[in-house]
Amino acid sequence: MFDTVLVANRGEIAVRVIRTLRTLGVRSVAVFSDADADARHVREADTAVRIGPPPATESYLSIERILAAAAASGAQAVHPGYGFLAENAAFAQACADAGLAFIGPPASAIELMGDKIRAKETVKAAGVPVVPGSSGSGLTDAELAGAAREIGAPVLLKPSAGGGGKGMRLVRDETLLAEEIAAARREARASFGDDTLLVERWIDRPRHIEIQVLADGRGNVIHLGERECSLQRRHQKIIEEAPSVLLDEATRAAMGEAAVQAARSCGYAGAGTVEFIVPGKDPSSYYFMEMNTRLQVEHPVTELVTGLDLVEWQLRVAAGEELPFTQDDITLAGHAVEARLCAEDPARGFLPSGGTVLSLREPRGEGVRTDSGLSEGTEVGSLYDPMLSKVIAYGPDRATALRKLRAALAETVTLGVPTNAGFLRRLLAHPAVVAGDLDTGLVEREADSLVPQDVPAEVYEAAAAVREAALAPSGDGWTDPFSVPSGWRLGGTPKPVAHWLHVAGQDPVEHRLGSGVRAVTADRVSVTVDGTRHTFHRAGDWLGRDGDAWQVRDHDPVEASLTGAAHAGADALTAPMPGTVTVVKVAAGDRVSAGQSLLVVEAMKMEHVISAPHAGTVTELDVTPGATVAMDQVLAVVDPDETPDTAEETP
């Protein structure tokens, strides 16, 4: 076993790898950008090395700086985690050339399986069924469009490099092919540095099933069962479980053997995942999609049902050990479900969010595991992936695991940064999810019903209670009676003081405290509304309950009416999230049509297109490509065309 291992990653996966290194008695080395100088993974490692400024291209994606950190720290091996350089063949080869063990497969396997086009051809030759689609690499836009029309809509555009849903585009309307191909290339180039695309037939209501494989350097390859990953948004997994309720033992064995053959076909070693698309109505008809040549985000569910530590076996295989067990030794016991906690705001269309973690509570206990990179004070910005942590629940059966995970998400508190915890909790209670009737489009179809449209009345009641508690007499000296919000009136009936409150995305509300019992402490507030007691976690102007959180700001209607916004209403185009402007398609003075794409803002590897709200003229354009913008910052202004109702009459 190695003495010292450098973890070439950040966040929850770096913390996760460090945990196993500590268990094995191996010294851990963290790396960090300036943005992560006080991050949790830095504090938990035995030592840490700065590798550059915040942009990933100058730090976590810099092979030279990672290798220099390994040399400076005396590391013998490098664990890449997932994301960043984990599936970069050049990085794996550079580690080998530097005399470092790369804790992953050979560079040749990464290169082969990282090219989805070559990967499909390779596994097809090994007898593994593949999804019908385009053939050949380096297709032009016209050739891709032609292949798509030949296959017939709907089709899926996919980057040949990378994974994680980045750059994938589902196209149901052939007239949009040119626009979608251009967008897919742009996202692929930004995410993977390679804009090569392929096109595949889209299978309606498919299920996403993946098989975990484990191989040593001596030709032994086994599989560790499957994971169901059908609950996705924008092709990104959000809930995963093991095993899948869809597969019977015969199908599980057949898919497992196909995954083993796929791994053998590329000379694989270490832990990897073979992903299949499966028609929900015919599980026996499964198709190879791709192979992820790294540890997967969802690996904990496999660990819980097999009892194996996959990071430990990655290390042992990289150190030259032979697998001491065979396929017959692998059994699956119980059920595990994982939820990915992401910095995104469901109430604002799941746009990436950010901020400072003011209060943190992560669930623990029997059958509950949290893999996290968070701590109180963590700054969540727009430079890196939005996933913050993972909450995993295990039970003897699926119903128990689901129940435990819902309860764990209700206990989760990350005040200061909007997350999807409440949304995930409601999703896990959806009748189709409970019944195991899943497909990759279920979340998109049901998303609106799982996001509350209004702020509950008790949230405003709690916010008002906090404000009045802050102004109440302290008891340690004289208090100006006119500063106390008692509602007292000379010769009149007391009237509760009005509090003007505002939650982003909602209209300001004038709220007066009710007569119910309330209690306010440093980190909690309880209020009674219509006879029901409601308790919230609180920090600053944030309130949280059952995985949901609200930032309730004070609103001054007089000031708002006097100053207003620099530009009002629909004329102003504002940033929907903190991020970077990557594309500007217009200039001041340009005429635009309603719905025309004007700018693209990127945050946390996600693009958001800013479109013209109406036909008109761009009168102001306040940003350029590369500009960093804050949420709600004005980007441009489009003055609408005059209509017969608004135009001045000609004398």
Secondary structure as the mmCIF struct_conf table of DSSP 4:
data_model
#
loop_
_struct_conf.conf_type_id
_struct_conf.id
_struct_conf.beg_label_comp_id
_struct_conf.beg_label_asym_id
_struct_conf.beg_label_seq_id
_struct_conf.end_label_comp_id
_struct_conf.end_label_asym_id
_struct_conf.end_label_seq_id
BEND BEND1 ASP A 3 ASP A 3
STRN STRN1 THR A 4 VAL A 7
HELX_RH_AL_P HELX_RH_AL_P1 GLY A 11 LEU A 24
TURN_TY1_P TURN_TY1_P1 GLY A 25 GLY A 25
STRN STRN2 ARG A 27 SER A 33
HELX_RH_3T_P HELX_RH_3T_P1 ASP A 34 ASP A 36
TURN_TY1_P TURN_TY1_P2 ALA A 37 ASP A 38
HELX_RH_AL_P HELX_RH_AL_P2 ARG A 40 GLU A 44
BEND BEND2 ALA A 45 ASP A 46
STRN STRN3 THR A 47 GLY A 52
BEND BEND3 PRO A 53 PRO A 55
HELX_RH_3T_P HELX_RH_3T_P2 ALA A 56 GLU A 58
TURN_TY1_P TURN_TY1_P3 SER A 59 LEU A 61
HELX_RH_AL_P HELX_RH_AL_P3 ILE A 63 SER A 73
TURN_TY1_P TURN_TY1_P4 GLY A 74 GLY A 74
BEND BEND4 GLN A 76 GLN A 76
STRN STRN4 ALA A 77 HIS A 79
BEND BEND5 TYR A 82 GLY A 83
TURN_TY1_P TURN_TY1_P5 PHE A 84 GLU A 87
HELX_RH_AL_P HELX_RH_AL_P4 ALA A 89 ASP A 97
TURN_TY1_P TURN_TY1_P6 ALA A 98 GLY A 99
HELX_LH_PP_P HELX_LH_PP_P1 LEU A 100 LEU A 100
STRN STRN5 ALA A 101 PHE A 102
BEND BEND6 ILE A 103 PRO A 105
HELX_RH_AL_P HELX_RH_AL_P5 ALA A 107 GLY A 114
BEND BEND7 ASP A 115 ASP A 115
HELX_RH_AL_P HELX_RH_AL_P6 LYS A 116 ALA A 125
TURN_TY1_P TURN_TY1_P7 ALA A 126 GLY A 127
STRN STRN6 VAL A 130 VAL A 130
STRN STRN7 GLY A 133 GLY A 133
BEND BEND8 GLY A 136 GLY A 138
HELX_RH_AL_P HELX_RH_AL_P7 ASP A 141 ILE A 151
BEND BEND9 ALA A 153 PRO A 154
STRN STRN8 VAL A 155 PRO A 159
BEND BEND10 SER A 160 ALA A 161
TURN_TY1_P TURN_TY1_P8 GLY A 164 GLY A 167
STRN STRN9 ARG A 169 VAL A 171
HELX_RH_3T_P HELX_RH_3T_P3 GLU A 174 LEU A 176
HELX_RH_AL_P HELX_RH_AL_P8 LEU A 177 PHE A 192
BEND BEND11 GLY A 193 GLY A 193
STRN STRN10 LEU A 197 ARG A 201
BEND BEND12 ASP A 204 ARG A 205
STRN STRN11 PRO A 206 ALA A 215
TURN_TY1_P TURN_TY1_P9 GLY A 217 ARG A 218
BEND BEND13 GLY A 219 GLY A 219
STRN STRN12 VAL A 221 ARG A 233
TURN_TY1_P TURN_TY1_P10 ARG A 234 HIS A 235
STRN STRN13 GLN A 236 ALA A 242
BEND BEND14 PRO A 243 PRO A 243
BEND BEND15 VAL A 245 LEU A 246
HELX_RH_AL_P HELX_RH_AL_P9 GLU A 249 SER A 265
TURN_TY1_P TURN_TY1_P11 CYS A 266 GLY A 267
STRN STRN14 GLY A 270 PRO A 279
TURN_TY1_P TURN_TY1_P12 GLY A 280 LYS A 281
TURN_TY1_P TURN_TY1_P13 PRO A 283 SER A 284
STRN STRN15 TYR A 287 ASN A 292
BEND BEND16 ARG A 294 ARG A 294
TURN_TY1_P TURN_TY1_P14 VAL A 297 GLU A 298
HELX_RH_AL_P HELX_RH_AL_P10 HIS A 299 THR A 306
HELX_RH_AL_P HELX_RH_AL_P11 LEU A 310 ALA A 318
TURN_TY1_P TURN_TY1_P15 ALA A 319 GLY A 320
HELX_LH_PP_P HELX_LH_PP_P2 GLU A 321 LEU A 323
BEND BEND17 PRO A 324 PRO A 324
HELX_RH_3T_P HELX_RH_3T_P4 GLN A 327 ASP A 329
BEND BEND18 GLY A 334 GLY A 334
STRN STRN16 HIS A 335 CYS A 342
BEND BEND19 ALA A 343 ALA A 343
STRN STRN17 GLU A 344 ASP A 345
HELX_RH_3T_P HELX_RH_3T_P5 PRO A 346 ARG A 348
TURN_TY1_P TURN_TY1_P16 GLY A 349 PHE A 350
STRN STRN18 LEU A 351 PRO A 352
STRN STRN19 GLY A 355 THR A 356
STRN STRN20 SER A 359 ARG A 361
BEND BEND20 GLY A 365 GLY A 365
TURN_TY1_P TURN_TY1_P17 GLU A 366 GLY A 367
STRN STRN21 VAL A 368 SER A 372
TURN_TY1_P TURN_TY1_P18 GLU A 376 GLY A 377
STRN STRN22 GLU A 379 VAL A 380
BEND BEND21 SER A 382 TYR A 384
BEND BEND22 PRO A 386 PRO A 386
STRN STRN23 MET A 387 GLY A 395
BEND BEND23 PRO A 396 ASP A 397
HELX_RH_AL_P HELX_RH_AL_P12 ARG A 398 GLU A 411
STRN STRN24 VAL A 413 LEU A 415
TURN_TY1_P TURN_TY1_P19 GLY A 416 GLY A 416
BEND BEND24 VAL A 417 VAL A 417
BEND BEND25 ASN A 420 ASN A 420
HELX_RH_AL_P HELX_RH_AL_P13 ALA A 421 LEU A 428
TURN_TY1_P TURN_TY1_P20 ALA A 429 ALA A 429
BEND BEND26 HIS A 430 HIS A 430
HELX_RH_AL_P HELX_RH_AL_P14 PRO A 431 ALA A 435
TURN_TY1_P TURN_TY1_P21 GLY A 436 GLY A 436
TURN_TY1_P TURN_TY1_P22 THR A 440 GLY A 441
HELX_RH_AL_P HELX_RH_AL_P15 LEU A 442 GLU A 446
HELX_RH_3T_P HELX_RH_3T_P6 ALA A 447 LEU A 450
BEND BEND27 VAL A 451 VAL A 451
BEND BEND28 GLN A 453 ASP A 454
HELX_RH_AL_P HELX_RH_AL_P16 ALA A 457 LEU A 471
BEND BEND29 ALA A 472 ALA A 472
BEND BEND30 GLY A 475 GLY A 477
HELX_RH_3T_P HELX_RH_3T_P7 PRO A 481 SER A 483
BEND BEND31 VAL A 484 VAL A 484
TURN_TY1_P TURN_TY1_P23 LEU A 490 GLY A 491
BEND BEND32 GLY A 492 GLY A 492
HELX_LH_PP_P HELX_LH_PP_P3 PRO A 496 VAL A 497
STRN STRN25 ALA A 498 VAL A 503
TURN_TY1_P TURN_TY1_P24 ALA A 504 GLY A 505
BEND BEND33 GLN A 506 GLN A 506
STRN STRN26 VAL A 509 ARG A 512
BEND BEND34 SER A 515 GLY A 516
STRN STRN27 ARG A 518 VAL A 520
BEND BEND35 ALA A 522 ASP A 523
STRN STRN28 ARG A 524 VAL A 529
TURN_TY1_P TURN_TY1_P25 ASP A 530 GLY A 531
STRN STRN29 THR A 532 ALA A 539
TURN_TY1_P TURN_TY1_P26 GLY A 540 ASP A 541
STRN STRN30 TRP A 542 ARG A 545
TURN_TY1_P TURN_TY1_P27 ASP A 546 GLY A 547
STRN STRN31 ASP A 548 ASP A 554
HELX_RH_AL_P HELX_RH_AL_P17 PRO A 557 THR A 563
BEND BEND36 ALA A 566 HIS A 567
HELX_RH_3T_P HELX_RH_3T_P8 GLY A 569 ASP A 571
STRN STRN32 ALA A 572 THR A 574
BEND BEND37 PRO A 576 PRO A 578
STRN STRN33 GLY A 579 VAL A 584
TURN_TY1_P TURN_TY1_P28 ALA A 588 GLY A 589
STRN STRN34 ARG A 591 VAL A 592
TURN_TY1_P TURN_TY1_P29 ALA A 594 GLY A 595
STRN STRN35 SER A 597 ALA A 603
TURN_TY1_P TURN_TY1_P30 MET A 604 LYS A 605
STRN STRN36 MET A 606 SER A 611
BEND BEND38 PRO A 613 ALA A 615
STRN STRN37 GLY A 616 LEU A 621
TURN_TY1_P TURN_TY1_P31 PRO A 625 GLY A 626
STRN STRN38 THR A 628 VAL A 629
TURN_TY1_P TURN_TY1_P32 MET A 631 ASP A 632
STRN STRN39 VAL A 634 PRO A 640
HELX_LH_PP_P HELX_LH_PP_P4 ASP A 641 GLU A 642
TURN_TY1_P TURN_TY1_P33 PRO A 644 THR A 646
BEND BEND39 ALA A 647 ALA A 647
HELX_LH_PP_P HELX_LH_PP_P5 GLU A 648 THR A 650
#
